[in-house]
Amino acid sequence: MIVDDHGAVRRGVRQLVESKPYYQVVGEAADGRAALAIAQETNPDITILDYSLPELNGLDLAHLLKRTFPRMEILLYTMHDREEIIMDVLRAGVRGFVLKSDTEPHLIAALDALSIHRPYFSNAISETLLEKFLETKPQPCASSLTHREREVVQQIAEGRINKEIAEILGISVKTVETHRASAMHKLKLRTTADLVRYAIRNNIVQA
């Protein structure tokens, strides 16, 4: 399955993947929530996804996919190479990481590795970073957002009101308000504009 909000990227990746007779693209999605629905229908072996996605960002989507489909392998195909992003997706269970600036053989090599359940990371991740992750048990940061709080933040940053968010996430308006207030408190933010700026800076939404 290919998940990217740019049609040209999806077409390019599909063309490359289907140039190999042993791979088949079972579905495409332009946002995280559509990807969840397609995954339920097709149960793909590997999902190629971007980090910055509408509706549900790549990090939270990865968490949900791994929780629902533990055997699914996830390849993050993105332009973001910040260390904190890499560490977050590793903790989410992502075992493949290729930058969009990498050459096409990297993408195929990643698929080949993941197809036999072996990790693959392009040069974006140094051996030091991998060793750091493997040798140290991640400690949760007191100020970090929960997955639900980050979902709410993304919906707010995308311009939706509490009632719309409640309908999309299947929770009450009061629960949305609670998550919103909790996120604002943890991040020490005061206004919706501050929250939007935070979401953009941390690639939860695109500017």
C-alpha atoms as a printed R data frame, in Angstrom:
    type eleno elety resid chain resno       x       y       z
1   ATOM     1    CA   MET     A     1   0.000   0.000   0.000
2   ATOM     2    CA   ILE     A     2   1.246   3.496  -0.859
3   ATOM     3    CA   VAL     A     3   0.240   6.448   1.344
4   ATOM     4    CA   ASP     A     4   1.238   9.940   0.220
5   ATOM     5    CA   ASP     A     5  -0.798  13.103  -0.277
6   ATOM     6    CA   HIS     A     6   0.968  13.927  -3.561
7   ATOM     7    CA   GLY     A     7  -0.488  12.084  -6.528
8   ATOM     8    CA   ALA     A     8   2.706  12.395  -8.548
9   ATOM     9    CA   VAL     A     9   4.699  10.703  -5.780
10  ATOM    10    CA   ARG     A    10   2.179   7.855  -5.529
11  ATOM    11    CA   ARG     A    11   2.263   7.328  -9.290
12  ATOM    12    CA   GLY     A    12   6.059   7.319  -9.345
13  ATOM    13    CA   VAL     A    13   6.329   4.862  -6.467
14  ATOM    14    CA   ARG     A    14   3.648   2.606  -7.963
15  ATOM    15    CA   GLN     A    15   5.435   2.545 -11.319
16  ATOM    16    CA   LEU     A    16   8.730   1.653  -9.654
17  ATOM    17    CA   VAL     A    17   7.227  -1.027  -7.386
18  ATOM    18    CA   GLU     A    18   5.217  -2.659 -10.165
19  ATOM    19    CA   SER     A    19   8.303  -2.786 -12.396
20  ATOM    20    CA   LYS     A    20   9.245  -5.753 -10.209
21  ATOM    21    CA   PRO     A    21   7.071  -8.806 -11.000
22  ATOM    22    CA   TYR     A    22   7.101 -10.024  -7.401
23  ATOM    23    CA   TYR     A    23   5.415  -6.890  -5.998
24  ATOM    24    CA   GLN     A    24   1.814  -5.761  -6.351
25  ATOM    25    CA   VAL     A    25   0.300  -2.477  -5.177
26  ATOM    26    CA   VAL     A    26  -3.011  -3.346  -3.494
27  ATOM    27    CA   GLY     A    27  -4.083   0.203  -2.652
28  ATOM    28    CA   GLU     A    28  -3.253   3.900  -2.505
29  ATOM    29    CA   ALA     A    29  -4.328   6.609  -0.083
30  ATOM    30    CA   ALA     A    30  -3.837  10.377   0.066
31  ATOM    31    CA   ASP     A    31  -4.457  10.719   3.824
32  ATOM    32    CA   GLY     A    32  -3.991   8.704   6.979
33  ATOM    33    CA   ARG     A    33  -7.633   7.842   7.656
34  ATOM    34    CA   ALA     A    34  -8.207   6.593   4.116
35  ATOM    35    CA   ALA     A    35  -5.088   4.465   4.530
36  ATOM    36    CA   LEU     A    36  -6.542   2.801   7.617
37  ATOM    37    CA   ALA     A    37  -9.699   1.891   5.716
38  ATOM    38    CA   ILE     A    38  -7.736   0.495   2.764
39  ATOM    39    CA   ALA     A    39  -5.507  -1.513   5.102
40  ATOM    40    CA   GLN     A    40  -8.596  -3.088   6.661
41  ATOM    41    CA   GLU     A    41  -9.769  -4.130   3.192
42  ATOM    42    CA   THR     A    42  -6.479  -5.317   1.703
43  ATOM    43    CA   ASN     A    43  -4.196  -6.246   4.646
44  ATOM    44    CA   PRO     A    44  -0.972  -5.305   2.800
45  ATOM    45    CA   ASP     A    45   2.328  -6.956   3.689
46  ATOM    46    CA   ILE     A    46   4.208  -3.649   3.411
47  ATOM    47    CA   THR     A    47   3.003  -0.054   3.657
48  ATOM    48    CA   ILE     A    48   5.031   2.799   2.146
49  ATOM    49    CA   LEU     A    49   4.040   6.041   3.821
50  ATOM    50    CA   ASP     A    50   5.061   9.663   4.121
51  ATOM    51    CA   TYR     A    51   5.481  11.382   7.488
52  ATOM    52    CA   SER     A    52   3.382  14.489   6.759
53  ATOM    53    CA   LEU     A    53  -0.156  13.360   5.887
54  ATOM    54    CA   PRO     A    54  -3.569  15.059   6.131
55  ATOM    55    CA   GLU     A    55  -6.188  13.758   8.599
56  ATOM    56    CA   LEU     A    56  -3.769  11.444  10.419
57  ATOM    57    CA   ASN     A    57   0.002  11.979  10.286
58  ATOM    58    CA   GLY     A    58   2.462   9.234   9.418
59  ATOM    59    CA   LEU     A    59   3.672   8.690  12.981
60  ATOM    60    CA   ASP     A    60   0.222   8.080  14.434
61  ATOM    61    CA   LEU     A    61  -0.788   6.061  11.382
62  ATOM    62    CA   ALA     A    62   2.250   3.832  11.895
63  ATOM    63    CA   HIS     A    63   1.247   3.234  15.535
64  ATOM    64    CA   LEU     A    64  -2.297   2.295  14.525
65  ATOM    65    CA   LEU     A    65  -1.196   0.034  11.662
66  ATOM    66    CA   LYS     A    66   1.290  -1.859  13.836
67  ATOM    67    CA   ARG     A    67  -1.304  -2.255  16.571
68  ATOM    68    CA   THR     A    68  -3.888  -3.607  14.118
69  ATOM    69    CA   PHE     A    69  -1.530  -5.529  11.822
70  ATOM    70    CA   PRO     A    70   1.504  -6.610  13.901
71  ATOM    71    CA   ARG     A    71   3.056  -8.515  10.967
72  ATOM    72    CA   MET     A    72   2.821  -5.567   8.582
73  ATOM    73    CA   GLU     A    73   6.133  -3.909   7.730
74  ATOM    74    CA   ILE     A    74   6.186  -0.125   7.366
75  ATOM    75    CA   LEU     A    75   8.561   1.846   5.158
76  ATOM    76    CA   LEU     A    76   8.711   5.561   5.862
77  ATOM    77    CA   TYR     A    77   9.395   7.344   2.559
78  ATOM    78    CA   THR     A    78   9.819  10.997   3.375
79  ATOM    79    CA   MET     A    79  11.917  14.127   2.981
80  ATOM    80    CA   HIS     A    80  12.245  14.583   6.766
81  ATOM    81    CA   ASP     A    81  15.508  13.389   8.289
82  ATOM    82    CA   ARG     A    82  15.523  15.050  11.718
83  ATOM    83    CA   GLU     A    83  16.793  12.736  14.448
84  ATOM    84    CA   GLU     A    84  13.726  13.177  16.659
85  ATOM    85    CA   ILE     A    85  11.462  12.103  13.779
86  ATOM    86    CA   ILE     A    86  13.617   9.057  13.124
87  ATOM    87    CA   MET     A    87  13.535   8.067  16.798
88  ATOM    88    CA   ASP     A    88   9.762   8.541  17.002
89  ATOM    89    CA   VAL     A    89   9.067   6.308  13.994
90  ATOM    90    CA   LEU     A    90  11.463   3.649  15.255
91  ATOM    91    CA   ARG     A    91   9.520   3.542  18.504
92  ATOM    92    CA   ALA     A    92   6.305   3.255  16.500
93  ATOM    93    CA   GLY     A    93   7.575   0.024  14.940
94  ATOM    94    CA   VAL     A    94   8.743   1.388  11.580
95  ATOM    95    CA   ARG     A    95  11.612  -0.798  10.332
96  ATOM    96    CA   GLY     A    96  12.294   0.864   6.994
97  ATOM    97    CA   PHE     A    97  13.360   4.454   6.351
98  ATOM    98    CA   VAL     A    98  14.219   5.931   2.938
99  ATOM    99    CA   LEU     A    99  14.497   9.603   2.016
100 ATOM   100    CA   LYS     A   100  12.793  10.891  -1.103
101 ATOM   101    CA   SER     A   101  16.176  12.298  -2.108
102 ATOM   102    CA   ASP     A   102  17.656   8.772  -2.130
103 ATOM   103    CA   THR     A   103  18.012   6.932  -5.441
104 ATOM   104    CA   GLU     A   104  15.362   4.476  -6.627
105 ATOM   105    CA   PRO     A   105  17.454   1.366  -5.834
106 ATOM   106    CA   HIS     A   106  17.235   2.320  -2.141
107 ATOM   107    CA   LEU     A   107  13.457   2.058  -2.243
108 ATOM   108    CA   ILE     A   108  13.526  -1.370  -3.889
109 ATOM   109    CA   ALA     A   109  16.286  -2.536  -1.525
110 ATOM   110    CA   ALA     A   110  14.125  -1.455   1.408
111 ATOM   111    CA   LEU     A   111  11.136  -3.401   0.078
112 ATOM   112    CA   ASP     A   112  13.311  -6.470  -0.509
113 ATOM   113    CA   ALA     A   113  14.574  -6.329   3.088
114 ATOM   114    CA   LEU     A   114  11.154  -5.719   4.634
115 ATOM   115    CA   SER     A   115   9.593  -8.516   2.570
116 ATOM   116    CA   ILE     A   116  11.705 -10.969   4.580
117 ATOM   117    CA   HIS     A   117  11.160  -8.984   7.795
118 ATOM   118    CA   ARG     A   118  14.595  -7.418   7.913
119 ATOM   119    CA   PRO     A   119  15.045  -3.700   8.698
120 ATOM   120    CA   TYR     A   120  16.411  -1.287   6.119
121 ATOM   121    CA   PHE     A   121  17.584   2.268   6.683
122 ATOM   122    CA   SER     A   122  19.273   4.465   4.125
123 ATOM   123    CA   ASN     A   123  22.210   6.644   5.058
124 ATOM   124    CA   ALA     A   124  19.876   9.105   6.795
125 ATOM   125    CA   ILE     A   125  20.296   7.033   9.937
126 ATOM   126    CA   SER     A   126  23.815   6.706  11.236
127 ATOM   127    CA   GLU     A   127  25.078   3.586  12.985
128 ATOM   128    CA   THR     A   128  25.442   5.684  16.121
129 ATOM   129    CA   LEU     A   129  21.759   6.614  16.079
130 ATOM   130    CA   LEU     A   130  20.692   3.004  15.573
131 ATOM   131    CA   GLU     A   131  22.976   1.808  18.361
132 ATOM   132    CA   LYS     A   132  21.614   4.493  20.657
133 ATOM   133    CA   PHE     A   133  18.067   3.326  19.995
134 ATOM   134    CA   LEU     A   134  18.845  -0.380  20.346
135 ATOM   135    CA   GLU     A   135  20.948  -0.046  23.501
136 ATOM   136    CA   THR     A   136  18.823   2.356  25.498
137 ATOM   137    CA   LYS     A   137  15.252   1.873  26.589
138 ATOM   138    CA   PRO     A   138  13.261   4.925  25.479
139 ATOM   139    CA   GLN     A   139  12.007   6.990  28.396
140 ATOM   140    CA   PRO     A   140   8.707   8.771  27.875
141 ATOM   141    CA   CYS     A   141   9.027  12.533  28.030
142 ATOM   142    CA   ALA     A   142   6.709  14.162  30.552
143 ATOM   143    CA   SER     A   143   5.696  16.825  28.050
144 ATOM   144    CA   SER     A   144   5.122  14.486  25.090
145 ATOM   145    CA   LEU     A   145   1.623  14.211  23.668
146 ATOM   146    CA   THR     A   146  -0.389  11.014  23.603
147 ATOM   147    CA   HIS     A   147  -1.432   9.681  20.209
148 ATOM   148    CA   ARG     A   148  -5.007  10.902  20.782
149 ATOM   149    CA   GLU     A   149  -3.803  14.351  21.833
150 ATOM   150    CA   ARG     A   150  -1.668  14.552  18.693
151 ATOM   151    CA   GLU     A   151  -4.682  13.498  16.591
152 ATOM   152    CA   VAL     A   152  -6.716  16.328  18.129
153 ATOM   153    CA   VAL     A   153  -3.877  18.812  17.605
154 ATOM   154    CA   GLN     A   154  -3.653  17.815  13.941
155 ATOM   155    CA   GLN     A   155  -7.408  18.243  13.439
156 ATOM   156    CA   ILE     A   156  -7.318  21.671  15.109
157 ATOM   157    CA   ALA     A   157  -4.329  22.724  13.005
158 ATOM   158    CA   GLU     A   158  -6.201  21.639   9.882
159 ATOM   159    CA   GLY     A   159  -8.957  24.119  10.785
160 ATOM   160    CA   ARG     A   160 -11.697  21.904  12.231
161 ATOM   161    CA   ILE     A   161 -13.926  22.884  15.142
162 ATOM   162    CA   ASN     A   162 -14.473  20.666  18.188
163 ATOM   163    CA   LYS     A   163 -17.774  19.223  16.935
164 ATOM   164    CA   GLU     A   164 -16.208  18.171  13.609
165 ATOM   165    CA   ILE     A   165 -13.234  16.648  15.416
166 ATOM   166    CA   ALA     A   166 -15.534  14.701  17.728
167 ATOM   167    CA   GLU     A   167 -17.388  13.236  14.733
168 ATOM   168    CA   ILE     A   168 -14.188  12.303  12.886
169 ATOM   169    CA   LEU     A   169 -12.564  10.637  15.913
170 ATOM   170    CA   GLY     A   170 -15.748   9.088  17.267
171 ATOM   171    CA   ILE     A   171 -15.505  10.782  20.667
172 ATOM   172    CA   SER     A   172 -17.571  13.385  22.521
173 ATOM   173    CA   VAL     A   173 -17.037  17.130  22.188
174 ATOM   174    CA   LYS     A   174 -16.172  17.192  25.902
175 ATOM   175    CA   THR     A   175 -13.434  14.596  25.317
176 ATOM   176    CA   VAL     A   176 -12.050  16.685  22.446
177 ATOM   177    CA   GLU     A   177 -11.952  19.706  24.757
178 ATOM   178    CA   THR     A   178 -10.157  17.654  27.423
179 ATOM   179    CA   HIS     A   179  -7.496  16.441  24.983
180 ATOM   180    CA   ARG     A   180  -7.112  19.947  23.593
181 ATOM   181    CA   ALA     A   181  -6.651  21.453  27.050
182 ATOM   182    CA   SER     A   182  -4.218  18.708  28.048
183 ATOM   183    CA   ALA     A   183  -2.113  19.256  24.906
184 ATOM   184    CA   MET     A   184  -2.070  23.018  25.437
185 ATOM   185    CA   HIS     A   185  -0.980  22.521  29.055
186 ATOM   186    CA   LYS     A   186   1.801  20.038  28.199
187 ATOM   187    CA   LEU     A   187   3.120  22.251  25.405
188 ATOM   188    CA   LYS     A   188   2.738  25.433  27.475
189 ATOM   189    CA   LEU     A   189   0.700  27.085  24.711
190 ATOM   190    CA   ARG     A   190  -2.068  29.630  25.176
191 ATOM   191    CA   THR     A   191  -3.809  30.132  21.836
192 ATOM   192    CA   THR     A   192  -5.006  28.116  18.859
193 ATOM   193    CA   ALA     A   193  -2.511  30.014  16.713
194 ATOM   194    CA   ASP     A   194   0.281  28.782  18.986
195 ATOM   195    CA   LEU     A   195  -1.017  25.242  18.556
196 ATOM   196    CA   VAL     A   196  -1.057  25.579  14.771
197 ATOM   197    CA   ARG     A   197   2.521  26.882  14.764
198 ATOM   198    CA   TYR     A   198   3.584  23.944  16.950
199 ATOM   199    CA   ALA     A   199   1.922  21.469  14.550
200 ATOM   200    CA   ILE     A   200   3.697  23.003  11.561
201 ATOM   201    CA   ARG     A   201   7.105  23.133  13.272
202 ATOM   202    CA   ASN     A   202   6.830  19.487  14.286
203 ATOM   203    CA   ASN     A   203   5.573  18.296  10.884
204 ATOM   204    CA   ILE     A   204   2.210  17.164  12.258
205 ATOM   205    CA   VAL     A   205   0.674  19.237   9.457
206 ATOM   206    CA   GLN     A   206   2.200  20.913   6.419
207 ATOM   207    CA   ALA     A   207   2.357  24.675   6.150
